[in-house]
Amino acid sequence: MAVLVLQRLAGLAAEPRYSELAQHSLGAMQPLLARHPLGFAHWLVALDYALSQPFEIAIAGPPDDEATRALLGAATSGFRPHQVLAYGPAGVAAPAVPLLADRDLVNSKPAAYVCRGFACQAPVTEADALQSLLRKV
């Protein structure tokens, strides 16, 4: 569903235009969603996402590091439909995904940054701390 992809892309790319396009499309579909909800399940998922407070997770660390894999495991466990996740190596000057910009190791350890609207909490380096933080978000 393109609208949901636009919403998630807005979280990865820090590009509000994508979110605006999604909102416009949802607004145009609103009468049909109200009359025929069972016929528009994917649109309702996109509407749910639009009405939520999505958050972003950026994980920076070497791909072969066990701590990086633990952080990725914590970020992908459980059911959190309103999150966007980006992973990349630390210290990349101009990452392809803007969510990863300025995300670096913390005390030489892989780190996870939990953000809402690109305003981030203090980074965590342990999978348990990330899971705890995600329960609060």
Protein Blocks (a to p, Z undefined) as FASTA:
>chain_A
ZZlmmmmmmmmnopaklmmmmmmmmmmmmmmmmmmmmlmmmmmmmmmmmmmccddddddd
dfklmklmmmmmmmmgcjdfkbccddddehiabafblklgoiaceehiacddddeehiac
dddfbfklmmmmmmmZZ
